[in-house]
Amino acid sequence: MAKAQSSYAVILAFSLLVNLLVYTDGERELSWSKRAAQEAEQVAAISCSGHGRAYLDGLVLYGIKPVCECNPCYGGPDCSMFLTDCAANAGSGDPYFLEPFWMQRAAKSAILVAGWHRMGYSFPDGSYISTQLEASIHKVHAVVGNAVTKGKYIIFGAGSTQVLNAAVHALALENNSSSPATVVASIPYYRLYKTQTEFFRSVDYQFEGDATSLQNISDAGHVIEFVTSPNNPDGKLNKAVLQGPNSSAIYDRVYYWPHFTAIPTAANDDLMIFSLSKLTGHAGTRFGWAVVKNESVYQRMTEYMSESSSGISRDAQLRALKLLNVVLETGGREIFEFGYDTMKNRWEKLTNTLSVSNRFSLQKIEPQYCTYFQKIREPSPAYAWVKCEREEDKDCYKILEEAKVNGRGGSVYAAEERYVRLSLIRSQDDFDILIQRLTQLVKE
Amino acid sequence: MAKAQSSYAVILAFSLLVNLLVYTDGERELSWSKRAAQEAEQVAAISCSGHGRAYLDGLVLYGIKPVCECNPCYGGPDCSMFLTDCAANAGSGDPYFLEPFWMQRAAKSAILVAGWHRMGYSFPDGSYISTQLEASIHKVHAVVGNAVTKGKYIIFGAGSTQVLNAAVHALALENNSSSPATVVASIPYYRLYKTQTEFFRSVDYQFEGDATSLQNISDAGHVIEFVTSPNNPDGKLNKAVLQGPNSSAIYDRVYYWPHFTAIPTAANDDLMIFSLSKLTGHAGTRFGWAVVKNESVYQRMTEYMSESSSGISRDAQLRALKLLNVVLETGGREIFEFGYDTMKNRWEKLTNTLSVSNRFSLQKIEPQYCTYFQKIREPSPAYAWVKCEREEDKDCYKILEEAKVNGRGGSVYAAEERYVRLSLIRSQDDFDILIQRLTQLVKE
């Protein structure tokens, strides 16, 4: 009996041993990568109370571990302290609304970068562009159906920012006239169009402001029109105001994804710009791209990237590739459902909150059929374009600021001060505080 | 007896089990990071015969694994095939000579990037710049003693490339005169100075070529001089040719590291530019920085980075931080000894090879005391600046090309065609083939 028990114990022990060996097999293979993996998990395990996160390259205090970087209005070593008097941050378009999506897909979306990863300047074809990433970009557009990319060229840049100026540069040089090209946009427009175009002080182009002012001028010379569709700040599916042989449009389509808008049709513009920031939420990676029809424009934009920065960080390209491939795994279904649900719920909450009074109005967006979701879908814009309706509320930014809501004033978009943009794509914390502050304001 | 044996077996089994649990403890903690770590190790384990390497984002054939990317003159699925008729690649400055250094330090230099790493636009201080990385840059300069950075500003850019134009832009705006600033460099100079300055077609600056042509002109207006020290292509420790209140210098010091030159003293110029590419060998990461004394120049350069690309990829910054911290672990000792030994050996081999005939000469570099190594050190330049000495060998590039050596012709550096630059910082394979071809050539 004792012998039988002992034998049983031996068998059990060996069986556990074998199980453990098999179970840990994948891990036991790890050698040089283990340390980096452990470092990353240790940092990820730092508790920031759900109101912040620690990063691998965060500030290290007392040589121990990186500190929590808290969401606005939260503080303390673990971000658990709510700063009660704090103003809602509805300013910049940091796309933290997608952060939980990636946290939930930690295993799929992580990359381990070896110390010797792509040290050289170029890819095997001599270019600064990963052909794998280029292929994934074509696939994403094909799967989503938001842009026709077949037979077109792809150019990479540091976010949409760098790509935008590359496009202005290239189109300006397509101009045959001796005078500089005129660059315009329809009000309200994204401020960078103006600041960037003016900043470079090129002899080849000049920013002139409002596109509609040129509509009835027949000899405006060569005109480059920025068209943002959906528009930042108001979410409208804009089209070029100017037509004709002397006009070229740069279609900034960074918001043309199912998170933010119905996709009524695949865009087929000659020059379209997209960014990782508004697709996967990775603004910090600085990765954007243009889809270009004309070969000469493509060549000039490629030359721009080369002269400006010798191409885009290969680390940023590696990251973009991984993230896009996670998006593609489910044909975009997971990320776009997550993004659309989040943004639609936020819009509903915001409209409900403001509907209590007549003091503020929002842009009107109609439900529309989306070819991606194959159904009518509700509005889910990235930004609220708020109008202060009372005659005396001329400075809407100030009204909201006094109510502890920090948006961006209308003048930032060359519009009236009666308007304010509120960013809805930030963290859930930021959005929740925004709703709290607005609820209070409309009650008064 | 049987019972005793059984008990022994039980004890042994449990002891093994406990050992295994303890041994694998560090690994068993890994959860979400395991997959990325495994992927990276699998790719790193692909054999490319020491003549190439596979990358995580390499071309995948038949859906199996990334292909080997072979060094020039090697081919086949595992890079084991030497292409006998192939020309030596001594063209671009891809700093692969440091690749073995990082392969030998795989565990230290790897990073695991979580899917949600730094999705937002800015760091906690609102900037686009990692203060951790900034601190590491200050430390590297302090440890190496190659530049005085205390009390100076640091600006990040996409390699030296983007920083160079930011510097031209900023200095040009410091100009009080109404005419554009004149941009010059001393021949032979790095081609980008010319192409980039001309490319942006700014109203604020114009490239005028040779610095020495302005030396005796008293009213040249505001002049911006590019000074490369050590110089690309000839390795000379250049100083500004132009002096005076109307002249500003941009000191391109990307080669001012103990790999390539003695460090006679800590440089203390008003505007100095460095890059990760020539320090750690990571050209592909696109990370460079400027050390700037003047606050207004710093502000303008920072604005440039903002308007041009909304700052530098946070992924590139994370990578740079890890790599610099590995450098710092040994006070730079390991990497600079590796770099210096490699480059010194290559220079010796090259000089020995060419000394067989009088047909070719090299730039003269004297042994010099290095404050970093605290000894006299031998020459170890990044590039050979070869002169074809025979009267009839006017086109030196062609002479070398016919001997299957591809360098870069003198005209690329605004110099005579009698010169050719040979890159010595590429892979060991490239260097070995270069020596083979040159040995053959001088024998003839």
Interface residues (C-beta under 8 A of the other chain):
Chain A: A2 K3 S6 S7 A9 V10 A13 F14 L16 L17 L20 L21 T24 G26 E27 R28 E29 L30 S31 W32 S33 K34 R35 A36 A37 Q38 E39 A40 E41 V43 A44 R53 Y55 L56 D57 G58 L59 V60 E69 S92 G93 D94 P95 Y96 L98 E99 W102 M103 R105 A106 A107 K108 S109 A110 I111 L112 V113 A114 G115 W116 H117 R118 M119 G120 Y121 S122 P124 S130 T131 Q132 L133 G157 A158 G159 T161 Q162 N165 L192 T195 Q196 F199 F200 R201 S202 V203 D204 G281 H282 A283 G284 T285 R286 F287 E303 Y304 E307 S308 S309 S310 G311 I312 S313 R314 D315 A316 Q317 L318 R319 L321 K322 L323 V326
Chain B: A2 K3 S6 S7 A9 V10 A13 F14 L16 L17 L20 L21 T24 G26 E27 R28 E29 L30 S31 W32 S33 K34 R35 A36 A37 Q38 E39 A40 E41 A44 R53 Y55 L56 D57 G58 L59 V60 E69 S92 G93 D94 P95 Y96 L98 E99 W102 M103 R105 A106 A107 K108 S109 A110 I111 L112 V113 A114 G115 W116 H117 R118 M119 G120 Y121 S122 P124 S130 T131 Q132 L133 G157 A158 G159 T161 Q162 N165 L192 T195 Q196 F199 F200 R201 S202 V203 D204 G281 H282 A283 G284 T285 R286 F287 E303 Y304 E307 S308 S309 S310 G311 I312 S313 R314 D315 A316 Q317 L318 R319 L321 K322 L323 V326
